[in-house]
Amino acid sequence: MPSPILDFLLQRSSTPISAIGAPGPDDADIELMIRAATRVPDHGRLTPWRFIIYRDAAREDVGQYLAALAEEREGPLPDARREQELKRFARAPLVIGVISSPVAHERIPEWEQFLSAGAAAMNLCIAANALGYATNWVTNWYSSDEKGRALLGLAPHERVAGFVHIGSCEMKVPERPRADLAQIVSDYAGPWRETR
């Protein structure tokens, strides 16, 4: 029996950030998207993630911070490279950071908690798409940089699951090639052997 949810999932895709523009979601839509984002597997009910909203002038502030950090790391930047960093968070009207904030636990490893944060990022994208918004989920160089994470509001123990850029897009995003299921799906055939 056809399912609208399955049809939606089979058509879901990311939109290039350069094609995402205004209008962005209002506060009610943002709350709804984040509520949906939290409906993910969370072993032990640890809530090992949180969300940071970058909007309005905060997006410009982030650009200034990232441009300065890039110059600190690389030296003087060519104009185009500096402009890239200045606009990094200002291209879409809204960016939501999905932050992995692991909880010390004797049985539930940090990597499993990080997977839960990744699921929250995916749910955020799906919820935004279901509301008619375009999304793009990225991490980028500053996610792997200790100073970059601090500038973006993360505590030292936290890591970036993703920055989800959200807004509107009038164009139809072209379909890209998808994985060949024959190459990625197999029945279990016993312990792994090098000869396989």
Backbone as JSON Lines, residues from 0, in Angstrom:
{"i":0,"aa":"M","n":[0.85,-1.19,0.0],"ca":[0.0,0.0,0.0],"c":[0.89,1.25,0.0]}
{"i":1,"aa":"P","n":[0.66,2.21,-0.88],"ca":[1.5,3.41,-0.94],"c":[1.43,4.19,0.37]}
{"i":2,"aa":"S","n":[2.54,4.78,0.72],"ca":[2.63,5.58,1.95],"c":[3.16,6.96,1.61]}
{"i":3,"aa":"P","n":[2.44,8.03,1.97],"ca":[2.96,9.38,1.72],"c":[4.3,9.62,2.42]}
{"i":4,"aa":"I","n":[4.47,9.02,3.6],"ca":[5.73,9.21,4.33],"c":[6.88,8.57,3.57]}
{"i":5,"aa":"L","n":[6.66,7.35,3.08],"ca":[7.71,6.66,2.33],"c":[8.0,7.39,1.02]}
{"i":6,"aa":"D","n":[6.96,7.86,0.34],"ca":[7.16,8.63,-0.89],"c":[8.01,9.86,-0.61]}
{"i":7,"aa":"F","n":[7.71,10.54,0.5],"ca":[8.47,11.73,0.89],"c":[9.94,11.38,1.14]}
{"i":8,"aa":"L","n":[10.18,10.3,1.88],"ca":[11.56,9.91,2.2],"c":[12.33,9.52,0.94]}
{"i":9,"aa":"L","n":[11.66,8.87,0.0],"ca":[12.32,8.44,-1.24],"c":[12.66,9.61,-2.17]}
{"i":10,"aa":"Q","n":[12.08,10.77,-1.9],"ca":[12.36,11.95,-2.72],"c":[13.22,12.98,-1.99]}
{"i":11,"aa":"R","n":[13.48,12.78,-0.69],"ca":[14.22,13.75,0.1],"c":[15.62,13.95,-0.45]}
{"i":12,"aa":"S","n":[16.07,15.22,-0.48],"ca":[17.44,15.49,-0.92],"c":[17.92,16.78,-0.27]}
{"i":13,"aa":"S","n":[19.22,16.99,-0.31],"ca":[19.81,18.22,0.2],"c":[19.8,19.27,-0.9]}
{"i":14,"aa":"T","n":[19.71,20.52,-0.5],"ca":[19.74,21.65,-1.42],"c":[21.08,22.35,-1.27]}
{"i":15,"aa":"P","n":[21.75,22.69,-2.37],"ca":[23.01,23.45,-2.22],"c":[22.77,24.71,-1.39]}
{"i":16,"aa":"I","n":[23.67,25.01,-0.48],"ca":[23.49,26.18,0.38],"c":[23.35,27.45,-0.44]}
{"i":17,"aa":"S","n":[24.05,27.51,-1.57],"ca":[23.97,28.71,-2.41],"c":[22.58,28.94,-2.98]}
{"i":18,"aa":"A","n":[21.73,27.91,-2.98],"ca":[20.37,28.03,-3.51],"c":[19.34,28.26,-2.4]}
{"i":19,"aa":"I","n":[19.78,28.3,-1.15],"ca":[18.85,28.48,-0.03],"c":[18.77,29.97,0.31]}
{"i":20,"aa":"G","n":[17.56,30.49,0.35],"ca":[17.37,31.91,0.66],"c":[16.18,32.13,1.57]}
{"i":21,"aa":"A","n":[15.78,33.39,1.69],"ca":[14.63,33.75,2.51],"c":[13.35,33.37,1.74]}
{"i":22,"aa":"P","n":[12.26,33.16,2.46],"ca":[12.16,33.29,3.91],"c":[12.61,32.02,4.63]}
{"i":23,"aa":"G","n":[13.03,32.22,5.87],"ca":[13.36,31.1,6.73],"c":[12.19,30.82,7.65]}
{"i":24,"aa":"P","n":[12.32,29.81,8.48],"ca":[11.23,29.46,9.38],"c":[11.04,30.5,10.48]}
{"i":25,"aa":"D","n":[9.8,30.62,10.93],"ca":[9.52,31.49,12.07],"c":[9.72,30.7,13.36]}
{"i":26,"aa":"D","n":[9.51,31.36,14.49],"ca":[9.77,30.71,15.79],"c":[8.93,29.45,15.99]}
{"i":27,"aa":"A","n":[7.67,29.49,15.54],"ca":[6.79,28.32,15.72],"c":[7.31,27.14,14.91]}
{"i":28,"aa":"D","n":[7.74,27.39,13.68],"ca":[8.3,26.3,12.86],"c":[9.6,25.78,13.44]}
{"i":29,"aa":"I","n":[10.44,26.69,13.94],"ca":[11.71,26.26,14.55],"c":[11.44,25.34,15.73]}
{"i":30,"aa":"E","n":[10.49,25.72,16.58],"ca":[10.17,24.88,17.74],"c":[9.66,23.51,17.29]}
{"i":31,"aa":"L","n":[8.81,23.51,16.28],"ca":[8.26,22.25,15.77],"c":[9.37,21.35,15.21]}
{"i":32,"aa":"M","n":[10.29,21.94,14.44],"ca":[11.4,21.17,13.86],"c":[12.28,20.57,14.96]}
{"i":33,"aa":"I","n":[12.56,21.36,15.99],"ca":[13.43,20.86,17.06],"c":[12.71,19.79,17.87]}
{"i":34,"aa":"R","n":[11.41,19.95,18.07],"ca":[10.66,18.88,18.76],"c":[10.78,17.56,17.98]}
{"i":35,"aa":"A","n":[10.64,17.64,16.67],"ca":[10.77,16.44,15.84],"c":[12.2,15.9,15.88]}
{"i":36,"aa":"A","n":[13.17,16.81,15.93],"ca":[14.58,16.39,15.95],"c":[14.91,15.58,17.19]}
{"i":37,"aa":"T","n":[14.2,15.82,18.29],"ca":[14.5,15.11,19.53],"c":[13.87,13.73,19.6]}
{"i":38,"aa":"R","n":[13.05,13.37,18.61],"ca":[12.37,12.07,18.63],"c":[13.26,11.03,17.96]}
{"i":39,"aa":"V","n":[14.38,10.76,18.59],"ca":[15.37,9.84,18.02],"c":[15.75,8.79,19.06]}
{"i":40,"aa":"P","n":[16.35,7.68,18.62],"ca":[16.86,6.71,19.58],"c":[17.85,7.39,20.53]}
{"i":41,"aa":"D","n":[17.67,7.13,21.81],"ca":[18.51,7.76,22.85],"c":[18.64,6.76,24.0]}
{"i":42,"aa":"H","n":[19.59,5.84,23.84],"ca":[19.81,4.78,24.81],"c":[20.06,5.38,26.19]}
{"i":43,"aa":"G","n":[19.27,4.97,27.15],"ca":[19.43,5.44,28.52],"c":[18.74,6.78,28.78]}
{"i":44,"aa":"R","n":[18.06,7.32,27.75],"ca":[17.4,8.62,27.89],"c":[18.37,9.67,28.43]}
{"i":45,"aa":"L","n":[19.54,9.75,27.84],"ca":[20.58,10.67,28.3],"c":[20.46,12.08,27.72]}
{"i":46,"aa":"T","n":[19.69,12.22,26.65],"ca":[19.61,13.5,25.91],"c":[21.03,14.01,25.64]}
{"i":47,"aa":"P","n":[21.83,13.28,24.86],"ca":[23.24,13.64,24.67],"c":[23.46,14.62,23.52]}
{"i":48,"aa":"W","n":[22.55,15.57,23.35],"ca":[22.65,16.55,22.28],"c":[21.91,17.8,22.71]}
{"i":49,"aa":"R","n":[22.25,18.89,22.03],"ca":[21.53,20.14,22.22],"c":[21.59,20.91,20.9]}
{"i":50,"aa":"F","n":[20.9,22.03,20.84],"ca":[20.77,22.79,19.59],"c":[21.16,24.24,19.83]}
{"i":51,"aa":"I","n":[21.92,24.81,18.9],"ca":[22.26,26.23,18.95],"c":[21.66,26.87,17.7]}
{"i":52,"aa":"I","n":[20.89,27.94,17.89],"ca":[20.26,28.63,16.78],"c":[21.09,29.86,16.4]}
{"i":53,"aa":"Y","n":[21.5,29.91,15.14],"ca":[22.25,31.05,14.61],"c":[21.33,31.77,13.62]}
{"i":54,"aa":"R","n":[20.91,32.97,13.97],"ca":[20.02,33.72,13.09],"c":[20.31,35.21,13.2]}
{"i":55,"aa":"D","n":[19.73,35.96,12.29],"ca":[19.86,37.42,12.28],"c":[21.33,37.81,12.33]}
{"i":56,"aa":"A","n":[21.68,38.77,13.21],"ca":[23.05,39.3,13.25],"c":[24.06,38.28,13.76]}
{"i":57,"aa":"A","n":[23.61,37.27,14.48],"ca":[24.54,36.25,14.99],"c":[25.26,35.55,13.84]}
{"i":58,"aa":"R","n":[24.62,35.41,12.69],"ca":[25.24,34.76,11.54],"c":[26.42,35.59,11.03]}
{"i":59,"aa":"E","n":[26.27,36.92,11.07],"ca":[27.36,37.82,10.65],"c":[28.5,37.77,11.67]}
{"i":60,"aa":"D","n":[28.14,37.72,12.96],"ca":[29.17,37.64,14.01],"c":[30.02,36.39,13.83]}
{"i":61,"aa":"V","n":[29.36,35.26,13.56],"ca":[30.07,34.0,13.34],"c":[31.04,34.15,12.17]}
{"i":62,"aa":"G","n":[30.61,34.8,11.1],"ca":[31.49,35.02,9.96],"c":[32.75,35.8,10.33]}
{"i":63,"aa":"Q","n":[32.6,36.84,11.14],"ca":[33.76,37.61,11.59],"c":[34.72,36.73,12.4]}
{"i":64,"aa":"Y","n":[34.16,35.93,13.29],"ca":[34.98,35.04,14.12],"c":[35.73,34.02,13.26]}
{"i":65,"aa":"L","n":[35.02,33.43,12.29],"ca":[35.64,32.4,11.46],"c":[36.71,32.98,10.55]}
{"i":66,"aa":"A","n":[36.48,34.17,10.02],"ca":[37.48,34.81,9.16],"c":[38.75,35.09,9.97]}
{"i":67,"aa":"A","n":[38.58,35.6,11.19],"ca":[39.73,35.89,12.05],"c":[40.48,34.61,12.41]}
{"i":68,"aa":"L","n":[39.74,33.54,12.71],"ca":[40.38,32.27,13.05],"c":[41.1,31.68,11.85]}
{"i":69,"aa":"A","n":[40.5,31.78,10.68],"ca":[41.15,31.28,9.47],"c":[42.45,32.03,9.22]}
{"i":70,"aa":"E","n":[42.47,33.33,9.45],"ca":[43.71,34.11,9.28],"c":[44.75,33.71,10.32]}
{"i":71,"aa":"E","n":[44.3,33.42,11.52],"ca":[45.22,32.97,12.57],"c":[45.86,31.63,12.18]}
{"i":72,"aa":"R","n":[45.1,30.77,11.56],"ca":[45.59,29.45,11.15],"c":[46.42,29.49,9.88]}
{"i":73,"aa":"E","n":[46.01,30.34,8.91],"ca":[46.59,30.28,7.56],"c":[47.41,31.5,7.17]}
{"i":74,"aa":"G","n":[47.35,32.55,7.98],"ca":[47.98,33.81,7.59],"c":[46.99,34.65,6.8]}
{"i":75,"aa":"P","n":[47.47,35.77,6.23],"ca":[46.56,36.65,5.49],"c":[45.78,35.88,4.42]}
{"i":76,"aa":"L","n":[44.49,36.15,4.36],"ca":[43.64,35.43,3.42],"c":[43.43,36.24,2.15]}
{"i":77,"aa":"P","n":[43.41,35.59,0.99],"ca":[42.97,36.28,-0.23],"c":[41.53,36.76,-0.03]}
{"i":78,"aa":"D","n":[41.16,37.82,-0.74],"ca":[39.83,38.41,-0.55],"c":[38.7,37.39,-0.7]}
{"i":79,"aa":"A","n":[38.8,36.54,-1.71],"ca":[37.73,35.56,-1.95],"c":[37.61,34.57,-0.8]}
{"i":80,"aa":"R","n":[38.76,34.17,-0.27],"ca":[38.75,33.22,0.87],"c":[38.18,33.89,2.12]}
{"i":81,"aa":"R","n":[38.56,35.13,2.37],"ca":[38.02,35.87,3.52],"c":[36.51,36.02,3.39]}
{"i":82,"aa":"E","n":[36.05,36.37,2.2],"ca":[34.62,36.54,1.95],"c":[33.87,35.23,2.19]}
{"i":83,"aa":"Q","n":[34.49,34.13,1.81],"ca":[33.89,32.81,2.03],"c":[33.61,32.59,3.52]}
{"i":84,"aa":"E","n":[34.6,32.91,4.35],"ca":[34.41,32.71,5.8],"c":[33.41,33.71,6.38]}
{"i":85,"aa":"L","n":[33.45,34.96,5.89],"ca":[32.52,35.97,6.4],"c":[31.07,35.57,6.14]}
{"i":86,"aa":"K","n":[30.82,34.88,5.03],"ca":[29.46,34.52,4.66],"c":[29.08,33.1,5.06]}
{"i":87,"aa":"R","n":[29.98,32.4,5.71],"ca":[29.8,30.98,5.98],"c":[28.43,30.68,6.61]}
{"i":88,"aa":"F","n":[28.0,31.46,7.59],"ca":[26.72,31.2,8.26],"c":[25.62,32.15,7.8]}
{"i":89,"aa":"A","n":[25.93,33.05,6.89],"ca":[24.97,34.06,6.47],"c":[24.3,33.73,5.14]}
{"i":90,"aa":"R","n":[24.66,32.61,4.54],"ca":[24.08,32.28,3.23],"c":[22.62,31.88,3.34]}
{"i":91,"aa":"A","n":[22.26,31.1,4.33],"ca":[20.87,30.72,4.56],"c":[20.32,31.61,5.68]}
{"i":92,"aa":"P","n":[19.01,31.81,5.71],"ca":[18.46,32.68,6.76],"c":[18.56,32.11,8.16]}
{"i":93,"aa":"L","n":[18.75,30.79,8.27],"ca":[18.82,30.16,9.59],"c":[19.82,29.01,9.54]}
{"i":94,"aa":"V","n":[20.63,28.91,10.59],"ca":[21.5,27.75,10.77],"c":[21.23,27.22,12.17]}
{"i":95,"aa":"I","n":[21.01,25.91,12.27],"ca":[20.85,25.29,13.59],"c":[22.0,24.3,13.79]}
{"i":96,"aa":"G","n":[22.77,24.53,14.83],"ca":[23.84,23.61,15.18],"c":[23.28,22.47,16.02]}
{"i":97,"aa":"V","n":[23.56,21.25,15.58],"ca":[23.19,20.07,16.36],"c":[24.47,19.61,17.05]}
{"i":98,"aa":"I","n":[24.47,19.74,18.36],"ca":[25.69,19.58,19.14],"c":[25.64,18.28,19.94]}
{"i":99,"aa":"S","n":[26.65,17.46,19.75],"ca":[26.78,16.24,20.57],"c":[27.36,16.65,21.92]}
{"i":100,"aa":"S","n":[26.57,16.4,22.96],"ca":[26.97,16.79,24.31],"c":[26.93,15.53,25.19]}
{"i":101,"aa":"P","n":[27.96,14.68,25.06],"ca":[27.91,13.36,25.69],"c":[27.88,13.42,27.21]}
{"i":102,"aa":"V","n":[27.24,12.39,27.75],"ca":[27.1,12.25,29.19],"c":[27.94,11.06,29.63]}
{"i":103,"aa":"A","n":[28.74,11.23,30.69],"ca":[29.54,10.11,31.19],"c":[28.6,9.01,31.67]}
{"i":104,"aa":"H","n":[28.82,7.79,31.16],"ca":[27.95,6.67,31.52],"c":[28.76,5.39,31.47]}
{"i":105,"aa":"E","n":[28.56,4.54,32.45],"ca":[29.37,3.31,32.54],"c":[29.04,2.3,31.46]}
{"i":106,"aa":"R","n":[27.83,2.34,30.89],"ca":[27.44,1.34,29.9],"c":[27.22,1.89,28.5]}
{"i":107,"aa":"I","n":[26.98,3.17,28.38],"ca":[26.62,3.73,27.08],"c":[27.79,4.56,26.56]}
{"i":108,"aa":"P","n":[28.49,4.05,25.53],"ca":[29.7,4.72,25.07],"c":[29.4,6.04,24.36]}
{"i":109,"aa":"E","n":[30.43,6.89,24.32],"ca":[30.28,8.21,23.7],"c":[29.93,8.1,22.23]}
{"i":110,"aa":"W","n":[30.52,7.11,21.52],"ca":[30.23,7.01,20.09],"c":[28.75,6.73,19.84]}
{"i":111,"aa":"E","n":[28.11,5.98,20.73],"ca":[26.69,5.7,20.57],"c":[25.87,6.97,20.79]}
{"i":112,"aa":"Q","n":[26.3,7.79,21.73],"ca":[25.62,9.06,21.98],"c":[25.8,10.0,20.79]}
{"i":113,"aa":"F","n":[26.97,9.95,20.15],"ca":[27.2,10.78,18.97],"c":[26.27,10.36,17.83]}
{"i":114,"aa":"L","n":[26.05,9.06,17.69],"ca":[25.11,8.57,16.68],"c":[23.71,9.13,16.93]}
{"i":115,"aa":"S","n":[23.32,9.23,18.2],"ca":[22.02,9.79,18.53],"c":[21.94,11.25,18.1]}
{"i":116,"aa":"A","n":[23.04,11.99,18.28],"ca":[23.07,13.39,17.82],"c":[22.96,13.46,16.3]}
{"i":117,"aa":"G","n":[23.61,12.53,15.6],"ca":[23.49,12.48,14.15],"c":[22.05,12.2,13.72]}
{"i":118,"aa":"A","n":[21.38,11.33,14.46],"ca":[19.97,11.05,14.15],"c":[19.12,12.3,14.38]}
{"i":119,"aa":"A","n":[19.46,13.09,15.41],"ca":[18.74,14.34,15.67],"c":[18.93,15.32,14.51]}
{"i":120,"aa":"A","n":[20.14,15.37,13.95],"ca":[20.4,16.24,12.8],"c":[19.58,15.79,11.59]}
{"i":121,"aa":"M","n":[19.5,14.49,11.37],"ca":[18.72,13.98,10.24],"c":[17.24,14.28,10.44]}
{"i":122,"aa":"N","n":[16.73,14.06,11.65],"ca":[15.33,14.37,11.91],"c":[15.04,15.86,11.72]}
{"i":123,"aa":"L","n":[16.0,16.7,12.09],"ca":[15.84,18.14,11.9],"c":[15.68,18.45,10.41]}
{"i":124,"aa":"C","n":[16.53,17.85,9.59],"ca":[16.42,18.05,8.14],"c":[15.07,17.58,7.62]}
{"i":125,"aa":"I","n":[14.66,16.4,8.03],"ca":[13.4,15.83,7.55],"c":[12.22,16.7,7.98]}
{"i":126,"aa":"A","n":[12.24,17.16,9.24],"ca":[11.14,18.0,9.72],"c":[11.09,19.31,8.94]}
{"i":127,"aa":"A","n":[12.23,19.92,8.7],"ca":[12.27,21.17,7.93],"c":[11.76,20.93,6.52]}
{"i":128,"aa":"N","n":[12.2,19.84,5.89],"ca":[11.73,19.52,4.54],"c":[10.23,19.28,4.52]}
{"i":129,"aa":"A","n":[9.71,18.61,5.56],"ca":[8.28,18.34,5.62],"c":[7.47,19.62,5.73]}
{"i":130,"aa":"L","n":[8.08,20.65,6.32],"ca":[7.41,21.96,6.42],"c":[7.61,22.8,5.17]}
{"i":131,"aa":"G","n":[8.32,22.25,4.18],"ca":[8.49,22.96,2.92],"c":[9.78,23.74,2.79]}
{"i":132,"aa":"Y","n":[10.69,23.59,3.76],"ca":[11.96,24.32,3.71],"c":[13.05,23.47,3.06]}
{"i":133,"aa":"A","n":[14.02,24.15,2.51],"ca":[15.2,23.49,1.95],"c":[16.26,23.4,3.05]}
{"i":134,"aa":"T","n":[17.07,22.35,3.0],"ca":[18.11,22.17,4.03],"c":[19.42,21.68,3.42]}
{"i":135,"aa":"N","n":[20.48,21.94,4.16],"ca":[21.79,21.37,3.85],"c":[22.52,21.19,5.16]}
{"i":136,"aa":"W","n":[23.01,19.96,5.39],"ca":[23.67,19.59,6.64],"c":[25.17,19.51,6.36]}
{"i":137,"aa":"V","n":[25.96,20.35,7.06],"ca":[27.41,20.37,6.86],"c":[28.11,20.36,8.22]}
{"i":138,"aa":"T","n":[29.41,20.12,8.19],"ca":[30.23,20.27,9.39],"c":[31.31,21.33,9.13]}
{"i":139,"aa":"N","n":[32.2,21.09,8.21],"ca":[33.25,22.02,7.78],"c":[34.44,22.06,8.74]}
{"i":140,"aa":"W","n":[35.48,22.81,8.34],"ca":[36.76,22.77,9.04],"c":[36.68,23.22,10.49]}
{"i":141,"aa":"Y","n":[35.84,24.18,10.79],"ca":[35.76,24.73,12.15],"c":[35.17,23.74,13.15]}
{"i":142,"aa":"S","n":[34.5,22.71,12.65],"ca":[33.96,21.68,13.54],"c":[35.07,20.83,14.15]}
{"i":143,"aa":"S","n":[36.2,20.75,13.45],"ca":[37.33,19.95,13.92],"c":[38.37,20.79,14.64]}
{"i":144,"aa":"D","n":[38.11,22.07,14.8],"ca":[39.06,22.99,15.4],"c":[38.58,23.39,16.79]}
{"i":145,"aa":"E","n":[39.42,23.2,17.8],"ca":[39.02,23.48,19.18],"c":[38.58,24.94,19.35]}
{"i":146,"aa":"K","n":[39.35,25.87,18.8],"ca":[38.97,27.28,18.91],"c":[37.71,27.56,18.11]}
{"i":147,"aa":"G","n":[37.58,26.93,16.96],"ca":[36.38,27.1,16.14],"c":[35.14,26.67,16.89]}
{"i":148,"aa":"R","n":[35.21,25.53,17.54],"ca":[34.04,25.05,18.31],"c":[33.7,26.03,19.43]}
{"i":149,"aa":"A","n":[34.71,26.54,20.11],"ca":[34.46,27.5,21.19],"c":[33.8,28.77,20.65]}
{"i":150,"aa":"L","n":[34.3,29.27,19.52],"ca":[33.72,30.48,18.92],"c":[32.25,30.27,18.55]}
{"i":151,"aa":"L","n":[31.91,29.05,18.21],"ca":[30.54,28.74,17.81],"c":[29.63,28.4,18.99]}
{"i":152,"aa":"G","n":[30.17,28.48,20.22],"ca":[29.35,28.3,21.41],"c":[29.39,26.94,22.04]}
{"i":153,"aa":"L","n":[30.32,26.07,21.6],"ca":[30.4,24.72,22.17],"c":[31.31,24.7,23.39]}
{"i":154,"aa":"A","n":[30.97,23.87,24.35],"ca":[31.82,23.62,25.51],"c":[32.96,22.7,25.08]}
{"i":155,"aa":"P","n":[34.05,22.65,25.84],"ca":[35.22,21.85,25.43],"c":[34.91,20.37,25.18]}
{"i":156,"aa":"H","n":[33.97,19.78,25.91],"ca":[33.69,18.35,25.75],"c":[32.71,18.08,24.6]}
{"i":157,"aa":"E","n":[32.17,19.11,23.99],"ca":[31.15,18.92,22.96],"c":[31.74,18.86,21.56]}
{"i":158,"aa":"R","n":[31.01,18.22,20.65],"ca":[31.42,18.1,19.27],"c":[30.24,18.43,18.37]}
{"i":159,"aa":"V","n":[30.54,18.75,17.13],"ca":[29.51,19.12,16.16],"c":[28.98,17.87,15.46]}
{"i":160,"aa":"A","n":[27.68,17.63,15.56],"ca":[27.06,16.6,14.73],"c":[26.73,17.19,13.36]}
{"i":161,"aa":"G","n":[26.39,18.47,13.34],"ca":[26.13,19.12,12.06],"c":[25.58,20.52,12.24]}
{"i":162,"aa":"F","n":[25.8,21.32,11.22],"ca":[25.17,22.63,11.12],"c":[24.16,22.52,9.98]}
{"i":163,"aa":"V","n":[22.88,22.67,10.31],"ca":[21.83,22.51,9.32],"c":[21.39,23.9,8.86]}
{"i":164,"aa":"H","n":[21.65,24.2,7.58],"ca":[21.26,25.46,6.97],"c":[19.84,25.3,6.45]}
{"i":165,"aa":"I","n":[18.97,26.25,6.79],"ca":[17.54,26.11,6.51],"c":[16.99,27.4,5.9]}
{"i":166,"aa":"G","n":[16.19,27.25,4.87],"ca":[15.53,28.4,4.25],"c":[14.61,27.92,3.14]}
{"i":167,"aa":"S","n":[14.41,28.79,2.17],"ca":[13.53,28.47,1.05],"c":[14.32,28.32,-0.24]}
{"i":168,"aa":"C","n":[13.76,27.58,-1.18],"ca":[14.41,27.4,-2.48],"c":[13.33,27.23,-3.52]}
{"i":169,"aa":"E","n":[13.4,28.07,-4.55],"ca":[12.4,28.01,-5.62],"c":[12.74,26.96,-6.67]}
{"i":170,"aa":"M","n":[14.04,26.69,-6.86],"ca":[14.44,25.77,-7.91],"c":[14.25,24.31,-7.52]}
{"i":171,"aa":"K","n":[14.06,23.46,-8.5],"ca":[14.0,22.01,-8.24],"c":[15.43,21.5,-8.26]}
{"i":172,"aa":"V","n":[15.84,20.86,-7.18],"ca":[17.2,20.34,-7.09],"c":[17.32,19.09,-7.96]}
{"i":173,"aa":"P","n":[18.3,19.07,-8.87],"ca":[18.44,17.89,-9.74],"c":[18.76,16.64,-8.92]}
{"i":174,"aa":"E","n":[18.21,15.54,-9.35],"ca":[18.49,14.26,-8.68],"c":[19.93,13.87,-8.93]}
{"i":175,"aa":"R","n":[20.59,13.33,-7.92],"ca":[21.96,12.86,-8.09],"c":[21.96,11.35,-8.05]}
{"i":176,"aa":"P","n":[23.01,10.73,-8.58],"ca":[23.07,9.26,-8.52],"c":[23.03,8.77,-7.07]}
{"i":177,"aa":"R","n":[22.32,7.72,-6.85],"ca":[22.2,7.12,-5.51],"c":[22.92,5.78,-5.49]}
{"i":178,"aa":"A","n":[23.17,5.29,-4.3],"ca":[23.9,4.03,-4.14],"c":[23.17,2.87,-4.81]}
{"i":179,"aa":"D","n":[23.94,1.99,-5.42],"ca":[23.4,0.77,-6.02],"c":[23.2,-0.23,-4.89]}
{"i":180,"aa":"L","n":[21.96,-0.59,-4.63],"ca":[21.67,-1.48,-3.5],"c":[22.4,-2.81,-3.6]}
{"i":181,"aa":"A","n":[22.63,-3.28,-4.81],"ca":[23.35,-4.55,-4.98],"c":[24.78,-4.46,-4.44]}
{"i":182,"aa":"Q","n":[25.32,-3.25,-4.39],"ca":[26.69,-3.06,-3.9],"c":[26.76,-2.85,-2.39]}
{"i":183,"aa":"I","n":[25.66,-2.51,-1.76],"ca":[25.72,-2.16,-0.33],"c":[24.86,-3.04,0.57]}
{"i":184,"aa":"V","n":[24.14,-4.0,-0.02],"ca":[23.27,-4.87,0.77],"c":[23.68,-6.32,0.56]}
{"i":185,"aa":"S","n":[23.8,-7.05,1.66],"ca":[24.11,-8.48,1.55],"c":[23.47,-9.22,2.72]}
{"i":186,"aa":"D","n":[23.25,-10.5,2.52],"ca":[22.82,-11.36,3.62],"c":[24.04,-11.75,4.42]}
{"i":187,"aa":"Y","n":[23.85,-11.96,5.7],"ca":[24.95,-12.38,6.56],"c":[25.53,-13.7,6.07]}
{"i":188,"aa":"A","n":[26.87,-13.77,5.99],"ca":[27.54,-14.97,5.49],"c":[28.6,-15.46,6.46]}
{"i":189,"aa":"G","n":[28.44,-15.18,7.74],"ca":[29.39,-15.63,8.74],"c":[30.47,-14.6,8.99]}
{"i":190,"aa":"P","n":[31.44,-14.92,9.86],"ca":[32.51,-13.97,10.18],"c":[33.24,-13.49,8.94]}
{"i":191,"aa":"W","n":[33.7,-12.26,8.99],"ca":[34.39,-11.65,7.85],"c":[35.7,-12.38,7.59]}
{"i":192,"aa":"R","n":[35.99,-12.61,6.3],"ca":[37.27,-13.2,5.9],"c":[37.87,-12.35,4.8]}
{"i":193,"aa":"E","n":[39.18,-12.28,4.77],"ca":[39.86,-11.45,3.79],"c":[39.57,-11.88,2.38]}
{"i":194,"aa":"T","n":[39.22,-13.14,2.18],"ca":[38.99,-13.64,0.82],"c":[37.67,-13.14,0.24]}
{"i":195,"aa":"R","n":[36.8,-12.57,1.06],"ca":[35.5,-12.1,0.57],"c":[35.64,-10.94,-0.36]}
